[in-house]
Amino acid sequence: MLEDKNQKRTSLSDLGEFGLIEHLTKHFAVNQSSTLKSIGDDAAVLDFGNKKAVVSTDLLIEGVHFDLSYMPLKHLGYKAVVANVSDICAMNATPTQITVSIAVSNRFPLEALEELFEGITLASKLYNVDVIGGDTTSSQKGLIISITAIGEANLEDITYRNGANANDLLVVTGDVGAAYMGLQVLEREKQVFQVNPNNQPDLENYTYLIERQLKPEARKDIKELLEKLEVKPTSMIDISDGLSSEILHLCKQSGVGCNLYEEKIPVDPQLIDVCEEFNIDITTIALSGGEDYELLFTIKMEDFDKIKANPNLTVIGHMTEEKEGMHLITRATTKIPLKARGWNALQNEA
């Protein structure tokens, strides 16, 4: 994709670091009143008044977190922002600003970075966050992206992972597992293409799964939704590493156990079809697949009536006393220990 001889290629050395920064950031606008000073000084200046600031940082490494053979650079830029915005949403806060740092090798021309920043710009507009700074440097290992997200919240609204209590209901937004299966489809088609470059992939039956992998969305809407329903989550986390892993995080940090009901886990019909095609167990994918960027949270039992009719929310279980442990209740009502099988960036490759 980057080696097309007909593509215009502008060497990054022609611009220099400051020229590159000026070129890539010229489309960023300031939308937040809390942004007193954005790009162009030694540091950004923010004013949150009486509100509290929340901050999260994520690192994306080529060959570890993304594969440019099927991940368009524009989508990558968009997804990088979404992954960080999602962390702010998981604190029940409102994302307001981000910083963007990149390291690139000399195989990337200016036009490639323009694509990347086009996706970053689009996401920043849609999620109403200001890009207020960052850094650029060279890399010997391809493309590296680091984004820091900043958000604001009233102290009483901030939701941590450690607030769940026994008998709280476990709730998830949207559906889970689709992003992981989208990745499996793309990996399969990549292998087919490597064997026969003339074979163009037919992805029509996989559109939702692929979109969930290449262009996910953060659930910025849930904070406002819960406020309208007059529901305050007792704990919350986003689903980036897999549903089972995130449930265990909530349980361990809150000092509680959990019963998760297999039949309640929400999955998209396309996921069911593709799991059957790949001969993979649907529940395994729903539990272990990461990068859904949905929100997982707990609420008090008495709030059930407020959320039960909402199509965005699904009650998938309840918290128990810590001594009861963490379990999956299967469709056959068998109780089995819940284990973390999600994404582990530091695991050794087989």
Buried (B, 14 or more C-beta within 10 A) or exposed (E): EEEEEEEEEBEBEEBEEEEBBEBBBEBBEBEBEBBEBBBEEEEBEBEBEEBBBBBBEBEBBBEEBBBBEBBBBBBBBBBBBBBBBBBBBBBBBBBBBBBBBBBBBEEBBBEBBBBBBBBBBBBBEBBEBBBBBBEBEEBEEBBBBBBBBBBBBEEEBBBBBBBBBBBBBBBBBBBBBBBBBBBBBBEEBEEEBEEEEEEEBEEEEBEBBBBBBBBBBBBBEBBEBBEEBEBBBBBBBBBBBBBBBBBBBBBEBBEBBBBBBBEEBBBBEBBBBBBEEEEBEBBBBBBBBBBBBBBBBBBBEEBBEBBEEBEBBBBBBBBBEBEBBBBBBEEEEEEEEBEBBBBEEEEEEE
